[in-house]
Amino acid sequence: MGQRAIRFAKMVQEELSEILLAGIKDPRVQNAGFLTITHVTVSDDLGVARVLITLHDGDAHREQQLIRGLESARPFLQRELMKRMRAKKVPELRFAIDKTDAQAERVEALLREIASGNGLGNPQ
């Protein structure tokens, strides 16, 4: 991702965060709980933005409902971005759940298990 795309992604992340704080009427988003936009990547042509979201204390079902709600609200979110960013064109938004924290916790648990002597390859 080039410098222009990185700066644009940062702007998209900041503006989307503010829009989500103001609220979306879709109950799948409203009732999801505390969410954070963790990362936004934008294609080099600025045509597509991948928005990674963490739902704190959310289960898989609530995460799926949140993504469906955000996908449903995509036209509204893109219009709001266009207004706020004063851009001729805004990227197509694609939402996904950020699994980085869950993966890191799994790796840490495995490392603790290995360190305690109960790990893989330790004959019992």
SEKOL-381098 format. One record per atom (N, C-alpha, C, O, CB): residue number from 1; residue in three letters; chain; atom name; x, y, z. Coordinates in pm, whole numbers. Glycine has a CB too. Layout:
% residues N
NUM, ala, A, CA, X, Y, Z
...
% end
This chain:
% residues 124
1, met, A, N, 85, -117, 0
1, met, A, CA, 0, 0, 0
1, met, A, C, 89, 123, 0
1, met, A, O, 179, 136, 84
1, met, A, CB, -97, 0, 122
2, gly, A, N, 65, 213, -95
2, gly, A, CA, 143, 335, -105
2, gly, A, C, 109, 435, 4
2, gly, A, O, 12, 418, 77
2, gly, A, CB, 123, 397, -241
3, gln, A, N, 191, 540, 13
3, gln, A, CA, 170, 642, 117
3, gln, A, C, 34, 711, 102
3, gln, A, O, -32, 739, 202
3, gln, A, CB, 280, 747, 110
4, arg, A, N, -6, 736, -20
4, arg, A, CA, -136, 800, -45
4, arg, A, C, -248, 711, 8
4, arg, A, O, -340, 759, 74
4, arg, A, CB, -156, 829, -196
5, ala, A, N, -241, 582, -22
5, ala, A, CA, -343, 488, 23
5, ala, A, C, -342, 475, 175
5, ala, A, O, -448, 462, 236
5, ala, A, CB, -321, 350, -42
6, ile, A, N, -226, 479, 236
6, ile, A, CA, -216, 470, 383
6, ile, A, C, -283, 591, 448
6, ile, A, O, -358, 576, 544
6, ile, A, CB, -67, 460, 427
7, arg, A, N, -255, 710, 396
7, arg, A, CA, -317, 832, 451
7, arg, A, C, -469, 828, 431
7, arg, A, O, -545, 865, 521
7, arg, A, CB, -258, 958, 383
8, phe, A, N, -512, 784, 314
8, phe, A, CA, -655, 775, 284
8, phe, A, C, -723, 674, 376
8, phe, A, O, -833, 698, 425
8, phe, A, CB, -677, 737, 136
9, ala, A, N, -658, 560, 400
9, ala, A, CA, -713, 456, 489
9, ala, A, C, -730, 511, 629
9, ala, A, O, -829, 482, 695
9, ala, A, CB, -622, 332, 491
10, lys, A, N, -634, 589, 676
10, lys, A, CA, -642, 649, 809
10, lys, A, C, -761, 744, 818
10, lys, A, O, -833, 746, 918
10, lys, A, CB, -511, 725, 842
11, met, A, N, -783, 823, 712
11, met, A, CA, -898, 914, 710
11, met, A, C, -1029, 835, 712
11, met, A, O, -1122, 871, 784
11, met, A, CB, -892, 1004, 585
12, val, A, N, -1035, 729, 633
12, val, A, CA, -1156, 646, 629
12, val, A, C, -1183, 588, 767
12, val, A, O, -1297, 588, 814
12, val, A, CB, -1142, 532, 524
13, gln, A, N, -1078, 538, 833
13, gln, A, CA, -1094, 480, 967
13, gln, A, C, -1147, 583, 1066
13, gln, A, O, -1239, 554, 1142
13, gln, A, CB, -961, 422, 1016
14, glu, A, N, -1090, 702, 1066
14, glu, A, CA, -1133, 805, 1159
14, glu, A, C, -1277, 847, 1135
14, glu, A, O, -1356, 859, 1229
14, glu, A, CB, -1041, 927, 1148
15, glu, A, N, -1312, 869, 1008
15, glu, A, CA, -1448, 912, 977
15, glu, A, C, -1550, 803, 1005
15, glu, A, O, -1657, 831, 1060
15, glu, A, CB, -1457, 954, 830
16, leu, A, N, -1519, 678, 970
16, leu, A, CA, -1612, 568, 999
16, leu, A, C, -1632, 552, 1148
16, leu, A, O, -1744, 524, 1193
16, leu, A, CB, -1560, 437, 938
17, ser, A, N, -1527, 568, 1225
17, ser, A, CA, -1539, 559, 1371
17, ser, A, C, -1637, 663, 1423
17, ser, A, O, -1722, 632, 1507
17, ser, A, CB, -1401, 578, 1438
18, glu, A, N, -1627, 785, 1373
18, glu, A, CA, -1719, 890, 1416
18, glu, A, C, -1863, 860, 1374
18, glu, A, O, -1956, 883, 1450
18, glu, A, CB, -1675, 1025, 1360
19, ile, A, N, -1879, 810, 1251
19, ile, A, CA, -2014, 777, 1203
19, ile, A, C, -2075, 667, 1288
19, ile, A, O, -2193, 674, 1324
19, ile, A, CB, -2009, 734, 1054
20, leu, A, N, -1996, 566, 1321
20, leu, A, CA, -2047, 456, 1403
20, leu, A, C, -2079, 503, 1545
20, leu, A, O, -2174, 454, 1607
20, leu, A, CB, -1946, 341, 1407
21, leu, A, N, -2000, 596, 1598
21, leu, A, CA, -2030, 652, 1730
21, leu, A, C, -2162, 728, 1730
21, leu, A, O, -2238, 722, 1826
21, leu, A, CB, -1916, 744, 1776
22, ala, A, N, -2189, 798, 1621
22, ala, A, CA, -2314, 873, 1609
22, ala, A, C, -2433, 777, 1604
22, ala, A, O, -2544, 812, 1644
22, ala, A, CB, -2312, 963, 1484
23, gly, A, N, -2408, 657, 1554
23, gly, A, CA, -2511, 555, 1557
23, gly, A, C, -2568, 521, 1421
23, gly, A, O, -2584, 606, 1333
23, gly, A, CB, -2621, 599, 1645
24, ile, A, N, -2597, 394, 1406
24, ile, A, CA, -2663, 340, 1288
24, ile, A, C, -2792, 277, 1339
24, ile, A, O, -2792, 211, 1442
24, ile, A, CB, -2571, 235, 1209
25, lys, A, N, -2899, 297, 1267
25, lys, A, CA, -3030, 252, 1314
25, lys, A, C, -3050, 101, 1306
25, lys, A, O, -3140, 48, 1371
25, lys, A, CB, -3138, 319, 1235
26, asp, A, N, -2970, 31, 1230
26, asp, A, CA, -2985, -114, 1217
26, asp, A, C, -2961, -179, 1354
26, asp, A, O, -2854, -161, 1412
26, asp, A, CB, -2885, -171, 1109
27, pro, A, N, -3058, -254, 1406
27, pro, A, CA, -3043, -314, 1539
27, pro, A, C, -2927, -414, 1548
27, pro, A, O, -2873, -437, 1656
27, pro, A, CB, -3172, -384, 1578
28, arg, A, N, -2889, -473, 1436
28, arg, A, CA, -2776, -566, 1438
28, arg, A, C, -2646, -494, 1471
28, arg, A, O, -2553, -554, 1525
28, arg, A, CB, -2763, -638, 1302
29, val, A, N, -2640, -365, 1439
29, val, A, CA, -2523, -284, 1472
29, val, A, C, -2544, -218, 1608
29, val, A, O, -2454, -219, 1692
29, val, A, CB, -2498, -177, 1362
30, gln, A, N, -2661, -160, 1629
30, gln, A, CA, -2692, -90, 1754
30, gln, A, C, -2677, -181, 1875
30, gln, A, O, -2623, -140, 1978
30, gln, A, CB, -2832, -34, 1750
31, asn, A, N, -2724, -304, 1864
31, asn, A, CA, -2725, -396, 1977
31, asn, A, C, -2605, -488, 1982
31, asn, A, O, -2600, -579, 2065
31, asn, A, CB, -2850, -478, 1973
32, ala, A, N, -2507, -466, 1896
32, ala, A, CA, -2392, -556, 1890
32, ala, A, C, -2305, -546, 2015
32, ala, A, O, -2246, -645, 2059
32, ala, A, CB, -2308, -526, 1766
33, gly, A, N, -2296, -427, 2071
33, gly, A, CA, -2208, -406, 2185
33, gly, A, C, -2094, -314, 2146
33, gly, A, O, -2103, -240, 2048
33, gly, A, CB, -2153, -540, 2237
34, phe, A, N, -1989, -319, 2223
34, phe, A, CA, -1874, -230, 2202
34, phe, A, C, -1789, -283, 2088
34, phe, A, O, -1739, -395, 2093
34, phe, A, CB, -1790, -217, 2332
35, leu, A, N, -1773, -201, 1985
35, leu, A, CA, -1690, -243, 1872
35, leu, A, C, -1584, -139, 1844
35, leu, A, O, -1597, -22, 1879
35, leu, A, CB, -1776, -265, 1748
36, thr, A, N, -1477, -184, 1780
36, thr, A, CA, -1365, -99, 1745
36, thr, A, C, -1323, -129, 1602
36, thr, A, O, -1313, -245, 1562
36, thr, A, CB, -1247, -119, 1842
37, ile, A, N, -1299, -24, 1525
37, ile, A, CA, -1239, -41, 1394
37, ile, A, C, -1089, -51, 1419
37, ile, A, O, -1025, 48, 1455
37, ile, A, CB, -1276, 77, 1293
38, thr, A, N, -1033, -169, 1399
38, thr, A, CA, -894, -190, 1432
38, thr, A, C, -798, -155, 1320
38, thr, A, O, -684, -115, 1344
38, thr, A, CB, -873, -332, 1471
39, his, A, N, -845, -170, 1196
39, his, A, CA, -754, -146, 1085
39, his, A, C, -835, -125, 957
39, his, A, O, -938, -188, 937
39, his, A, CB, -655, -263, 1068
40, val, A, N, -787, -37, 873
40, val, A, CA, -846, -18, 740
40, val, A, C, -733, -22, 639
40, val, A, O, -632, 46, 654
40, val, A, CB, -925, 117, 731
41, thr, A, N, -751, -103, 536
41, thr, A, CA, -657, -103, 424
41, thr, A, C, -734, -62, 300
41, thr, A, O, -850, -100, 281
41, thr, A, CB, -589, -244, 404
42, val, A, N, -668, 16, 216
42, val, A, CA, -731, 66, 95
42, val, A, C, -645, 21, -23
42, val, A, O, -523, 24, -16
42, val, A, CB, -746, 222, 99
43, ser, A, N, -712, -20, -130
43, ser, A, CA, -639, -59, -250
43, ser, A, C, -565, 62, -305
43, ser, A, O, -601, 176, -277
43, ser, A, CB, -736, -118, -358
44, asp, A, N, -461, 37, -383
44, asp, A, CA, -380, 147, -435
44, asp, A, C, -459, 245, -521
44, asp, A, O, -426, 363, -528
44, asp, A, CB, -265, 92, -516
45, asp, A, N, -566, 196, -587
45, asp, A, CA, -649, 286, -667
45, asp, A, C, -758, 353, -584
45, asp, A, O, -841, 426, -637
45, asp, A, CB, -712, 210, -783
46, leu, A, N, -758, 327, -453
46, leu, A, CA, -852, 383, -356
46, leu, A, C, -996, 340, -383
46, leu, A, O, -1090, 405, -337
46, leu, A, CB, -844, 535, -358
47, gly, A, N, -1015, 232, -456
47, gly, A, CA, -1149, 186, -492
47, gly, A, C, -1215, 95, -391
47, gly, A, O, -1337, 86, -386
47, gly, A, CB, -1143, 117, -622
48, val, A, N, -1134, 26, -309
48, val, A, CA, -1188, -69, -213
48, val, A, C, -1120, -48, -78
48, val, A, O, -998, -35, -71
48, val, A, CB, -1169, -215, -262
49, ala, A, N, -1200, -44, 28
49, ala, A, CA, -1146, -33, 163
49, ala, A, C, -1190, -156, 242
49, ala, A, O, -1309, -185, 252
49, ala, A, CB, -1193, 99, 234
50, arg, A, N, -1094, -226, 298
50, arg, A, CA, -1124, -342, 384
50, arg, A, C, -1117, -293, 528
50, arg, A, O, -1013, -246, 574
50, arg, A, CB, -1023, -461, 359
51, val, A, N, -1229, -304, 597
51, val, A, CA, -1244, -252, 733
51, val, A, C, -1249, -369, 830
51, val, A, O, -1342, -449, 827
51, val, A, CB, -1372, -163, 746
52, leu, A, N, -1147, -378, 917
52, leu, A, CA, -1142, -484, 1018
52, leu, A, C, -1199, -431, 1149
52, leu, A, O, -1163, -322, 1195
52, leu, A, CB, -997, -536, 1037
53, ile, A, N, -1287, -511, 1207
53, ile, A, CA, -1359, -469, 1328
53, ile, A, C, -1343, -574, 1436
53, ile, A, O, -1347, -694, 1410
53, ile, A, CB, -1508, -445, 1297
54, thr, A, N, -1327, -527, 1559
54, thr, A, CA, -1327, -615, 1675
54, thr, A, C, -1454, -588, 1754
54, thr, A, O, -1486, -473, 1785
54, thr, A, CB, -1200, -594, 1763
55, leu, A, N, -1525, -694, 1786
55, leu, A, CA, -1643, -684, 1871
55, leu, A, C, -1602, -738, 2007
55, leu, A, O, -1578, -857, 2024
55, leu, A, CB, -1766, -763, 1811
56, his, A, N, -1596, -648, 2105
56, his, A, CA, -1551, -686, 2238
56, his, A, C, -1661, -765, 2308
56, his, A, O, -1778, -726, 2307
56, his, A, CB, -1514, -561, 2322
57, asp, A, N, -1623, -876, 2367
57, asp, A, CA, -1716, -965, 2437
57, asp, A, C, -1828, -1015, 2346
57, asp, A, O, -1942, -1033, 2390
57, asp, A, CB, -1776, -892, 2557
58, gly, A, N, -1794, -1037, 2221
58, gly, A, CA, -1896, -1087, 2128
58, gly, A, C, -1868, -1231, 2089
58, gly, A, O, -1753, -1273, 2078
58, gly, A, CB, -1901, -999, 2003
59, asp, A, N, -1975, -1305, 2069
59, asp, A, CA, -1960, -1442, 2022
59, asp, A, C, -1971, -1443, 1869
59, asp, A, O, -1996, -1340, 1807
59, asp, A, CB, -2067, -1536, 2086
60, ala, A, N, -1952, -1560, 1810
60, ala, A, CA, -1951, -1572, 1664
60, ala, A, C, -2084, -1528, 1603
60, ala, A, O, -2086, -1466, 1496
60, ala, A, CB, -1920, -1716, 1623
61, his, A, N, -2194, -1560, 1669
61, his, A, CA, -2324, -1522, 1616
61, his, A, C, -2340, -1370, 1613
61, his, A, O, -2384, -1314, 1513
61, his, A, CB, -2437, -1586, 1699
62, arg, A, N, -2305, -1305, 1722
62, arg, A, CA, -2314, -1158, 1727
62, arg, A, C, -2221, -1093, 1625
62, arg, A, O, -2256, -991, 1565
62, arg, A, CB, -2281, -1107, 1868
63, glu, A, N, -2103, -1152, 1605
63, glu, A, CA, -2011, -1100, 1505
63, glu, A, C, -2072, -1109, 1365
63, glu, A, O, -2064, -1014, 1286
63, glu, A, CB, -1878, -1175, 1509
64, gln, A, N, -2133, -1223, 1335
64, gln, A, CA, -2197, -1241, 1203
64, gln, A, C, -2311, -1141, 1185
64, gln, A, O, -2326, -1082, 1078
64, gln, A, CB, -2250, -1385, 1188
65, gln, A, N, -2390, -1122, 1289
65, gln, A, CA, -2501, -1026, 1282
65, gln, A, C, -2448, -884, 1260
65, gln, A, O, -2505, -807, 1183
65, gln, A, CB, -2587, -1033, 1411
66, leu, A, N, -2340, -850, 1329
66, leu, A, CA, -2279, -718, 1313
66, leu, A, C, -2235, -696, 1169
66, leu, A, O, -2263, -592, 1110
66, leu, A, CB, -2159, -701, 1409
67, ile, A, N, -2166, -794, 1113
67, ile, A, CA, -2118, -780, 975
67, ile, A, C, -2236, -765, 880
67, ile, A, O, -2232, -683, 788
67, ile, A, CB, -2031, -902, 934
68, arg, A, N, -2342, -844, 900
68, arg, A, CA, -2462, -832, 815
68, arg, A, C, -2523, -691, 827
68, arg, A, O, -2565, -632, 727
68, arg, A, CB, -2567, -940, 853
69, gly, A, N, -2528, -640, 949
69, gly, A, CA, -2582, -506, 970
69, gly, A, C, -2498, -399, 903
69, gly, A, O, -2551, -305, 843
69, gly, A, CB, -2593, -478, 1118
70, leu, A, N, -2366, -413, 914
70, leu, A, CA, -2277, -316, 850
70, leu, A, C, -2286, -323, 698
70, leu, A, O, -2285, -221, 630
70, leu, A, CB, -2133, -338, 895
71, glu, A, N, -2296, -444, 646
71, glu, A, CA, -2312, -460, 501
71, glu, A, C, -2442, -396, 455
71, glu, A, O, -2446, -332, 349
71, glu, A, CB, -2310, -610, 463
72, ser, A, N, -2546, -412, 533
72, ser, A, CA, -2675, -351, 500
72, ser, A, C, -2666, -198, 505
72, ser, A, O, -2731, -129, 426
72, ser, A, CB, -2783, -402, 597
73, ala, A, N, -2587, -146, 597
73, ala, A, CA, -2572, -1, 614
73, ala, A, C, -2465, 58, 523
73, ala, A, O, -2440, 178, 527
73, ala, A, CB, -2538, 31, 758
74, arg, A, N, -2404, -25, 441
74, arg, A, CA, -2293, 22, 355
74, arg, A, C, -2330, 144, 271
74, arg, A, O, -2252, 239, 269
74, arg, A, CB, -2248, -90, 263
75, pro, A, N, -2445, 147, 201
75, pro, A, CA, -2477, 267, 122
75, pro, A, C, -2481, 394, 207
75, pro, A, O, -2430, 498, 167
75, pro, A, CB, -2610, 248, 51
76, phe, A, N, -2543, 384, 325
76, phe, A, CA, -2548, 499, 416
76, phe, A, C, -2407, 540, 458
76, phe, A, O, -2373, 658, 456
76, phe, A, CB, -2633, 465, 541
77, leu, A, N, -2325, 442, 496
77, leu, A, CA, -2189, 472, 541
77, leu, A, C, -2107, 537, 430
77, leu, A, O, -2031, 630, 455
77, leu, A, CB, -2119, 344, 590
78, gln, A, N, -2123, 489, 308
78, gln, A, CA, -2047, 546, 197
78, gln, A, C, -2094, 689, 166
78, gln, A, O, -2013, 776, 134
78, gln, A, CB, -2061, 458, 72
79, arg, A, N, -2225, 713, 175
79, arg, A, CA, -2276, 851, 155
79, arg, A, C, -2220, 945, 262
79, arg, A, O, -2177, 1056, 232
79, arg, A, CB, -2431, 853, 158
80, glu, A, N, -2223, 899, 387
80, glu, A, CA, -2171, 982, 496
80, glu, A, C, -2022, 1009, 478
80, glu, A, O, -1975, 1120, 502
80, glu, A, CB, -2196, 914, 632
81, leu, A, N, -1947, 908, 435
81, leu, A, CA, -1804, 928, 409
81, leu, A, C, -1784, 1032, 300
81, leu, A, O, -1697, 1118, 310
81, leu, A, CB, -1737, 795, 369
82, met, A, N, -1865, 1023, 194
82, met, A, CA, -1852, 1118, 84
82, met, A, C, -1875, 1261, 133
82, met, A, O, -1803, 1352, 94
82, met, A, CB, -1950, 1084, -28
83, lys, A, N, -1976, 1279, 218
83, lys, A, CA, -2005, 1412, 272
83, lys, A, C, -1890, 1462, 360
83, lys, A, O, -1844, 1575, 345
83, lys, A, CB, -2136, 1410, 353
84, arg, A, N, -1846, 1376, 450
84, arg, A, CA, -1746, 1417, 548
84, arg, A, C, -1607, 1438, 487
84, arg, A, O, -1533, 1528, 527
84, arg, A, CB, -1737, 1314, 659
85, met, A, N, -1573, 1356, 390
85, met, A, CA, -1440, 1364, 331
85, met, A, C, -1436, 1458, 211
85, met, A, O, -1329, 1489, 158
85, met, A, CB, -1393, 1225, 289
86, arg, A, N, -1554, 1503, 170
86, arg, A, CA, -1564, 1591, 54
86, arg, A, C, -1490, 1532, -66
86, arg, A, O, -1417, 1602, -137
86, arg, A, CB, -1509, 1732, 87
87, ala, A, N, -1510, 1404, -85
87, ala, A, CA, -1444, 1333, -194
87, ala, A, C, -1542, 1311, -309
87, ala, A, O, -1663, 1301, -287
87, ala, A, CB, -1387, 1199, -146
88, lys, A, N, -1488, 1305, -430
88, lys, A, CA, -1571, 1275, -545
88, lys, A, C, -1616, 1130, -541
88, lys, A, O, -1726, 1095, -586
88, lys, A, CB, -1496, 1305, -676
89, lys, A, N, -1530, 1049, -488
89, lys, A, CA, -1557, 906, -485
89, lys, A, C, -1503, 851, -353
89, lys, A, O, -1396, 891, -307
89, lys, A, CB, -1492, 832, -607
90, val, A, N, -1577, 761, -293
90, val, A, CA, -1528, 692, -174
90, val, A, C, -1514, 544, -208
90, val, A, O, -1581, 494, -299
90, val, A, CB, -1623, 713, -52
91, pro, A, N, -1429, 474, -135
91, pro, A, CA, -1408, 333, -167
91, pro, A, C, -1529, 247, -131
91, pro, A, O, -1609, 283, -45
91, pro, A, CB, -1285, 280, -95
92, glu, A, N, -1540, 135, -199
92, glu, A, CA, -1639, 34, -163
92, glu, A, C, -1594, -25, -31
92, glu, A, O, -1480, -71, -19
92, glu, A, CB, -1654, -77, -274
93, leu, A, N, -1680, -25, 68
93, leu, A, CA, -1645, -75, 200
93, leu, A, C, -1670, -225, 209
93, leu, A, O, -1776, -275, 168
93, leu, A, CB, -1726, -1, 309
94, arg, A, N, -1573, -296, 261
94, arg, A, CA, -1586, -440, 285
94, arg, A, C, -1549, -464, 431
94, arg, A, O, -1440, -429, 475
94, arg, A, CB, -1494, -524, 187
95, phe, A, N, -1641, -523, 504
95, phe, A, CA, -1623, -541, 647
95, phe, A, C, -1584, -685, 681
95, phe, A, O, -1630, -779, 617
95, phe, A, CB, -1750, -503, 721
96, ala, A, N, -1499, -699, 782
96, ala, A, CA, -1459, -831, 830
96, ala, A, C, -1425, -819, 979
96, ala, A, O, -1387, -712, 1027
96, ala, A, CB, -1338, -888, 748
97, ile, A, N, -1439, -930, 1049
97, ile, A, CA, -1402, -935, 1190
97, ile, A, C, -1250, -956, 1199
97, ile, A, O, -1195, -1043, 1131
97, ile, A, CB, -1479, -1049, 1266
98, asp, A, N, -1186, -876, 1281
98, asp, A, CA, -1041, -888, 1303
98, asp, A, C, -1016, -1000, 1402
98, asp, A, O, -1055, -991, 1518
98, asp, A, CB, -980, -753, 1355
99, lys, A, N, -952, -1105, 1357
99, lys, A, CA, -926, -1223, 1440
99, lys, A, C, -786, -1221, 1502
99, lys, A, O, -744, -1319, 1562
99, lys, A, CB, -942, -1349, 1357
100, thr, A, N, -715, -1111, 1488
100, thr, A, CA, -577, -1103, 1536
100, thr, A, C, -566, -1132, 1685
100, thr, A, O, -480, -1210, 1726
100, thr, A, CB, -520, -966, 1506
101, asp, A, N, -651, -1071, 1767
101, asp, A, CA, -643, -1091, 1912
101, asp, A, C, -670, -1237, 1949
101, asp, A, O, -600, -1295, 2032
101, asp, A, CB, -744, -1000, 1984
102, ala, A, N, -771, -1296, 1888
102, ala, A, CA, -803, -1436, 1918
102, ala, A, C, -689, -1528, 1878
102, ala, A, O, -657, -1623, 1949
102, ala, A, CB, -932, -1478, 1846
103, gln, A, N, -627, -1500, 1764
103, gln, A, CA, -515, -1582, 1718
103, gln, A, C, -395, -1565, 1811
103, gln, A, O, -325, -1662, 1841
103, gln, A, CB, -476, -1546, 1574
104, ala, A, N, -370, -1442, 1856
104, ala, A, CA, -258, -1417, 1946
104, ala, A, C, -280, -1488, 2080
104, ala, A, O, -186, -1544, 2137
104, ala, A, CB, -240, -1266, 1968
105, glu, A, N, -403, -1485, 2130
105, glu, A, CA, -434, -1555, 2255
105, glu, A, C, -411, -1705, 2241
105, glu, A, O, -360, -1770, 2332
105, glu, A, CB, -578, -1528, 2298
106, arg, A, N, -449, -1760, 2126
106, arg, A, CA, -431, -1904, 2101
106, arg, A, C, -282, -1940, 2099
106, arg, A, O, -242, -2041, 2157
106, arg, A, CB, -498, -1945, 1968
107, val, A, N, -201, -1859, 2033
107, val, A, CA, -57, -1883, 2027
107, val, A, C, 3, -1873, 2167
107, val, A, O, 86, -1956, 2204
107, val, A, CB, 11, -1782, 1932
108, glu, A, N, -38, -1772, 2244
108, glu, A, CA, 14, -1758, 2380
108, glu, A, C, -24, -1878, 2466
108, glu, A, O, 58, -1925, 2545
108, glu, A, CB, -38, -1630, 2444
109, ala, A, N, -146, -1927, 2452
109, ala, A, CA, -190, -2045, 2529
109, ala, A, C, -106, -2167, 2492
109, ala, A, O, -66, -2244, 2578
109, ala, A, CB, -339, -2073, 2505
110, leu, A, N, -81, -2183, 2364
110, leu, A, CA, 3, -2295, 2320
110, leu, A, C, 145, -2283, 2375
110, leu, A, O, 203, -2382, 2419
110, leu, A, CB, 6, -2303, 2166
111, leu, A, N, 199, -2163, 2373
111, leu, A, CA, 335, -2143, 2425
111, leu, A, C, 340, -2169, 2576
111, leu, A, O, 437, -2228, 2625
111, leu, A, CB, 382, -1999, 2396
112, arg, A, N, 238, -2127, 2649
112, arg, A, CA, 233, -2155, 2793
112, arg, A, C, 226, -2304, 2817
112, arg, A, O, 291, -2357, 2908
112, arg, A, CB, 113, -2084, 2857
113, glu, A, N, 146, -2372, 2736
113, glu, A, CA, 131, -2517, 2750
113, glu, A, C, 265, -2587, 2724
113, glu, A, O, 302, -2681, 2795
113, glu, A, CB, 24, -2569, 2652
114, ile, A, N, 336, -2543, 2623
114, ile, A, CA, 467, -2601, 2592
114, ile, A, C, 565, -2574, 2704
114, ile, A, O, 640, -2662, 2744
114, ile, A, CB, 520, -2544, 2460
115, ala, A, N, 564, -2450, 2755
115, ala, A, CA, 657, -2412, 2862
115, ala, A, C, 629, -2490, 2991
115, ala, A, O, 722, -2516, 3068
115, ala, A, CB, 647, -2261, 2888
116, ser, A, N, 504, -2526, 3016
116, ser, A, CA, 471, -2597, 3138
116, ser, A, C, 505, -2746, 3129
116, ser, A, O, 491, -2819, 3227
116, ser, A, CB, 325, -2578, 3170
117, gly, A, N, 548, -2790, 3013
117, gly, A, CA, 585, -2930, 2997
117, gly, A, C, 472, -3020, 2951
117, gly, A, O, 490, -3141, 2937
117, gly, A, CB, 638, -2982, 3126
118, asn, A, N, 358, -2962, 2927
118, asn, A, CA, 243, -3041, 2880
118, asn, A, C, 223, -3025, 2730
118, asn, A, O, 119, -3064, 2675
118, asn, A, CB, 115, -3000, 2954
119, gly, A, N, 321, -2969, 2664
119, gly, A, CA, 306, -2938, 2522
119, gly, A, C, 321, -3058, 2433
119, gly, A, O, 342, -3170, 2479
119, gly, A, CB, 405, -2836, 2481
120, leu, A, N, 310, -3032, 2306
120, leu, A, CA, 323, -3135, 2205
120, leu, A, C, 464, -3192, 2206
120, leu, A, O, 560, -3120, 2233
120, leu, A, CB, 289, -3079, 2066
121, gly, A, N, 477, -3315, 2177
121, gly, A, CA, 609, -3377, 2168
121, gly, A, C, 667, -3416, 2303
121, gly, A, O, 780, -3464, 2308
121, gly, A, CB, 704, -3285, 2098
122, asn, A, N, 594, -3396, 2410
122, asn, A, CA, 643, -3433, 2543
122, asn, A, C, 576, -3565, 2582
122, asn, A, O, 459, -3567, 2620
122, asn, A, CB, 613, -3320, 2648
123, pro, A, N, 650, -3674, 2573
123, pro, A, CA, 588, -3804, 2605
123, pro, A, C, 552, -3809, 2753
123, pro, A, O, 624, -3760, 2839
123, pro, A, CB, 683, -3920, 2570
124, gln, A, N, 438, -3872, 2778
124, gln, A, CA, 393, -3883, 2918
124, gln, A, C, 385, -4025, 2961
124, gln, A, O, 349, -4054, 3075
124, gln, A, CB, 258, -3817, 2938
% end
